[in-house]
Amino acid sequence: MTTIEILKTLVTFPTISANSNMKLVDYCSDLLKKIGAEVKIIKNDNNTKANLYATIGPPNIPGVMLSGHTDVVPVEGQSWSVPAFEMTNKDNKLYGRGTADMKGFIACALHAAIKASEMKLKTPLHLAFSYDEEIGCVGVRSMITKLKQAPFVPIFCIVGEPTLMQIATGHKGKVNVSVKLKGKEAHSALSATGLNAIYLAVEMINKIRSIENEIKEGCSHDDEYDVPHTTLHVGKIEGGVALNIVPNNASFLFEIRNLPEDDPDIILTKIRKGAEDILSKYLKDFPSAKIDIEVINQYPPLGTSKNSDVVNFLKSLTGNNSTFKVSFGTEGGLFSNELKIPTAICGPGSMSQGHKPDEYVSIHQINKCEEILSQLLLKLKVGL
């Protein structure tokens, strides 16, 4: 079975984060069990989704882990010229949702597992496939909990997000935050007698923007990122019922994407202090006014040293001595921070093709990933 044949099957599973990924997990599990891999399935509470963790080779020592997420982003509202959930092979490109982000890598990892099963490895190969990465690295956390209870963790982790098979050493962390604002309703003809919750939201958003400007001017910078500083971004806002009613409720969502050097808790403390200052102007006349700020999800940054063992190991596989950092987040920060596994990012395809209509990965990139994983298997055969 070839990598492209495996990818063709993987694409047919519409593993949008809102859907179950169990059919894909069952397919991977069956394939891996047939080649003698030790497979563990870690389901969510209602058994609709699962992580998969597999080992090929000696089970009693740590090996090298290939990590990937099984979920994909939605296709609604996008204009595709090919079927989104059927792989189309055209002009040396493999089209379909998830081909780049990141079922192409999962297919390569499964093909490597098949090859590994035909070798006598001294150091094992681990596969870690997670769910709900696209909504904030949610699913992988139960896998991390299980690995914390294991007698050992992998030596290295390679996250196969699309990097054109270049070595990425870092990404920013992310904090998703909900802000709910309570004012006081009134007839719009008597607007001065109410407290407009949308106006409260505007004041809070302006405060967030001013804090971002402070960060941009005075805090850490890293020119290896497309945006070299920590960013704050408001992405969704809601409020109001009718034009002639002063709104008593509003809400918005914002995120912090922080460099490893910047502590998001310190930023949140400044934002909460800003909320207190805004409220203090209104509480005398509107004692029920509120601004509630709640973190709804977060994952840490990845900041692996360019001279670390995992980076040097990857360089020996790829033959490439350069590194860079990616703008998007991965589960790599969690593996590195929670489990202290040395982690880097390297996978086929480009994120510039991900999340778009007519997403694709080139056959050249798949071949390159196969070659590098073959080099990995040769090292695992003699032992690390």
C-alpha positions in Angstrom: 0.0 0.0 0.0 1.5 3.3 -1.0 1.3 6.7 0.8 -0.9 8.1 -1.9 -3.3 5.2 -1.6 -3.5 5.8 2.1 -4.0 9.5 1.7 -6.8 8.9 -0.8 -8.6 6.9 1.9 -7.9 9.4 4.7 -9.4 12.3 2.6 -12.7 10.5 2.3 -13.3 10.8 6.0 -15.0 14.2 6.6 -13.2 14.8 9.9 -14.3 18.4 10.4 -13.9 19.3 14.1 -17.7 19.3 14.5 -17.8 15.7 13.3 -16.6 12.4 14.7 -13.2 11.1 13.7 -13.9 7.5 14.7 -14.0 6.0 11.2 -10.6 7.5 10.4 -9.2 6.3 13.7 -10.6 2.8 13.1 -9.1 2.7 9.7 -5.6 3.7 11.1 -6.0 1.3 14.0 -6.9 -1.7 11.8 -4.0 -0.9 9.4 -1.5 -0.6 12.3 -2.7 -3.7 14.2 -2.4 -5.8 11.0 1.3 -5.0 10.9 1.8 -5.9 14.5 1.8 -2.4 16.1 0.8 -1.8 19.7 -2.2 0.5 19.4 -3.9 2.5 22.1 -7.2 4.4 21.5 -8.1 7.2 23.9 -11.7 8.2 23.4 -13.5 11.3 24.6 -16.3 11.1 27.2 -19.1 10.4 24.7 -17.0 8.0 22.5 -17.5 10.2 19.4 -13.8 11.1 19.0 -10.5 9.6 19.8 -6.7 9.9 19.9 -4.5 7.1 18.6 -1.1 6.2 20.0 0.8 3.4 18.4 4.3 1.9 18.8 6.2 -0.1 16.2 9.3 -1.8 17.6 10.4 -2.6 21.1 7.7 -1.5 23.5 9.8 -1.1 26.6 12.1 1.8 25.6 11.4 5.3 24.3 11.5 6.1 20.6 10.8 8.9 18.2 7.2 10.2 17.9 5.5 11.4 14.8 2.6 13.7 15.7 -0.4 14.8 13.6 -4.0 15.9 14.0 -6.9 14.1 12.3 -9.4 16.9 12.1 -9.8 19.4 9.3 -11.4 22.8 8.9 -14.9 23.2 7.3 -15.5 23.7 3.5 -18.8 25.5 3.8 -18.8 28.8 1.9 -15.8 27.8 -0.2 -15.8 27.3 -3.9 -14.1 24.1 -4.8 -13.4 23.0 -8.4 -12.8 19.4 -7.2 -14.7 17.3 -4.6 -13.5 18.4 -1.1 -13.7 14.9 0.4 -12.3 12.9 -2.5 -8.7 13.0 -3.4 -8.0 14.3 -6.9 -4.6 13.6 -8.5 -4.0 16.3 -11.1 -0.8 18.0 -12.4 1.4 16.2 -9.8 -0.8 17.7 -7.0 -3.1 15.8 -4.6 -6.2 17.9 -4.0 -8.7 17.5 -1.1 -9.5 18.9 2.3 -6.7 18.0 4.7 -4.1 16.9 2.1 -1.7 19.6 3.3 -3.1 20.2 6.8 -2.3 17.5 7.6 -3.4 14.1 6.3 -0.5 14.1 3.9 1.8 13.7 6.8 -0.4 11.1 8.6 -0.4 9.1 5.3 3.4 9.3 5.2 3.6 8.3 8.9 1.4 5.3 8.3 3.4 4.2 5.3 6.6 4.6 7.4 5.0 2.3 10.0 4.3 -0.3 7.4 8.0 -0.2 6.4 9.1 -0.2 10.0 7.1 -3.4 10.7 9.3 -5.1 8.1 12.5 -4.1 9.9 13.9 -5.0 13.3 14.1 -1.6 15.0 16.3 -1.1 18.0 14.6 2.2 18.8 10.8 2.2 18.4 8.6 4.5 16.2 5.6 6.1 17.9 2.6 7.6 16.1 0.4 10.1 17.9 -2.7 11.1 16.0 -5.0 13.6 17.8 -8.4 15.2 17.4 -9.8 18.8 17.6 -6.4 20.5 17.0 -8.1 23.0 14.7 -10.2 24.4 17.6 -7.3 24.9 20.0 -5.3 21.6 20.5 -8.2 20.2 22.5 -8.1 16.5 22.0 -4.4 15.9 22.4 -4.6 16.8 26.1 -6.1 13.4 27.1 -3.2 11.7 25.2 -0.8 13.8 27.2 -2.4 12.8 30.4 -1.9 9.1 29.5 1.7 9.7 28.5 2.3 11.4 31.9 1.3 8.1 33.5 3.5 6.0 31.2 6.9 4.7 32.4 8.7 6.9 29.8 8.0 9.4 27.1 9.4 9.6 23.6 13.0 10.8 23.0 11.9 13.3 20.4 8.7 14.5 18.8 8.3 15.6 15.2 5.0 17.4 14.5 4.2 17.0 10.8 2.4 20.3 10.1 3.2 21.6 6.6 6.5 23.3 6.5 7.7 22.3 2.9 9.8 19.8 4.9 11.9 22.6 6.4 12.6 22.5 10.1 10.6 24.8 12.3 11.7 25.4 15.9 8.9 27.5 17.3 5.4 29.0 17.2 3.5 31.4 19.4 1.2 30.4 22.2 -2.5 31.2 22.0 -5.1 32.3 24.6 -8.8 32.5 23.6 -10.8 34.8 25.8 -14.5 35.6 26.2 -15.7 39.0 27.4 -19.3 39.5 28.5 -20.5 43.0 29.3 -23.7 44.0 31.2 -25.2 47.4 31.0 -28.7 48.7 31.6 -31.5 48.8 29.0 -33.5 51.9 28.2 -35.6 53.4 25.4 -33.2 54.9 22.8 -35.1 58.2 23.1 -33.9 58.2 26.7 -30.5 56.7 26.0 -28.8 58.8 28.7 -30.8 56.9 31.4 -29.3 53.6 30.3 -25.8 52.1 30.1 -25.0 50.9 26.6 -23.3 47.5 26.8 -22.0 47.9 23.2 -20.3 51.1 24.3 -18.7 49.2 27.2 -17.5 46.7 24.7 -16.0 49.5 22.5 -14.1 50.9 25.6 -12.8 47.4 26.4 -11.7 46.8 22.8 -9.9 50.1 22.7 -8.1 49.1 25.9 -7.0 45.9 24.4 -5.7 47.7 21.3 -3.8 50.1 23.5 -2.2 47.2 25.4 -1.2 45.6 22.1 0.4 48.9 21.0 2.4 49.0 24.3 3.6 45.4 23.5 4.5 46.3 20.0 6.5 49.3 21.1 8.2 48.0 24.2 8.3 44.2 24.7 9.9 41.2 23.1 10.5 40.9 19.4 11.5 38.0 17.3 12.1 38.7 13.6 11.9 35.0 12.7 8.1 35.4 12.9 6.0 37.1 10.1 4.6 39.3 12.9 7.6 39.7 15.2 5.7 40.6 18.4 2.9 39.2 20.6 -0.5 40.2 19.1 -4.0 40.7 20.5 -7.0 40.4 18.1 -10.8 40.8 18.5 -12.5 38.4 16.2 -16.2 38.3 17.0 -18.6 40.7 18.7 -22.4 40.5 19.5 -24.8 42.8 21.1 -28.2 44.6 20.9 -31.7 43.5 20.2 -33.3 46.4 18.4 -32.2 49.9 17.3 -34.6 51.6 19.6 -33.4 49.8 22.7 -30.2 50.7 24.6 -28.5 47.2 24.8 -28.1 45.8 28.3 -25.8 42.9 27.1 -22.9 42.6 24.7 -20.0 40.1 24.2 -16.9 39.6 22.2 -14.1 37.2 21.7 -10.4 38.0 21.5 -7.2 36.1 21.4 -3.6 36.6 22.5 -0.9 35.1 20.4 2.2 35.3 22.5 5.9 34.9 22.0 7.5 32.4 24.4 9.2 35.4 26.1 5.8 37.1 26.9 3.6 35.8 29.7 -0.1 35.9 28.7 -1.1 36.0 32.3 0.6 39.3 32.8 -1.2 40.6 29.7 -4.6 39.4 31.0 -3.9 41.0 34.4 -3.5 44.4 32.5 -6.7 43.8 30.6 -8.6 42.9 33.8 -7.3 46.1 35.4 -8.5 48.0 32.4 -12.0 46.5 32.9 -12.0 47.6 36.5 -11.0 51.1 35.5 -13.8 51.3 32.9 -16.4 50.0 35.3 -15.4 52.4 38.1 -16.8 55.3 36.0 -20.3 53.8 35.9 -20.9 51.7 39.1 -22.2 54.7 41.1 -25.1 55.2 38.6 -25.3 51.6 37.4 -24.3 49.3 40.3 -25.3 46.1 38.4 -22.9 46.8 35.5 -20.3 44.0 34.9 -17.4 43.1 32.7 -16.7 39.4 32.9 -13.5 38.1 31.3 -13.0 34.3 31.0 -10.3 32.3 29.4 -12.0 29.6 27.3 -9.0 27.8 25.8 -5.2 28.1 25.5 -2.1 26.3 24.5 1.6 27.2 25.1 4.2 28.4 22.6 7.0 26.2 21.3 10.5 27.6 21.7 13.0 24.9 20.8 16.6 25.9 20.6 18.2 25.9 17.2 21.1 23.9 18.7 18.9 21.3 20.5 19.3 17.6 20.0 16.0 17.2 18.2 16.8 20.0 15.7 20.3 18.5 15.1 18.6 15.1 14.7 16.2 16.5 12.1 19.0 18.2 10.3 20.8 14.8 9.9 17.6 13.5 8.3 16.8 16.4 6.0 20.4 17.5 5.1 19.2 21.1 5.7 20.9 23.2 8.3 18.5 26.2 8.3 15.5 26.6 10.6 12.6 29.0 10.9 9.4 29.6 13.0 5.8 29.2 12.0 2.9 31.6 12.5 0.3 28.9 13.3 0.0 26.9 16.5 0.5 23.2 17.0 0.3 20.6 19.7 4.1 20.7 19.8 4.0 23.4 22.5 2.0 21.0 24.8 4.3 18.1 24.2 7.3 20.3 24.9 5.9 22.1 27.9 3.8 19.4 29.6 6.0 16.4 28.8 9.4 18.0 28.3 9.7 16.1 25.0 12.2 17.9 22.7 10.0 18.9 19.8 10.3 20.4 16.3 8.0 20.8 13.3 8.6 19.3 9.9 6.0 18.1 7.4 5.0 18.0 3.7 3.2 20.8 1.9 2.6 24.5 2.7 0.2 26.1 5.1 -0.4 28.6 2.3 -2.5 25.9 0.8 -4.3 24.9 4.0 -7.8 26.1 5.0 -8.5 27.1 1.4 -10.7 25.8 -1.4 -8.8 23.3 -3.6 -6.3 22.5 -0.9 -3.5 20.4 -2.1 -0.1 18.8 -1.4 2.3 18.2 -4.2 3.5 14.7 -5.0 7.1 16.0 -4.8 6.5 17.0 -1.1 5.0 13.6 -0.3 8.0 11.9 -1.9 10.4 14.2 0.1 8.6 13.3 3.3 8.8 9.6 2.5 12.6 9.9 1.9 13.2 11.7 5.2 11.1 9.2 7.2 13.1 6.4 5.4 16.2 8.0 6.8 14.6 8.1 10.2 13.8 4.4 10.1 17.4 3.6 9.2 18.5 5.4 12.4 15.9 3.6 14.4 17.1 0.3 13.0 20.6 0.8 14.4 19.3 2.5 17.6 19.6 6.0 19.0 
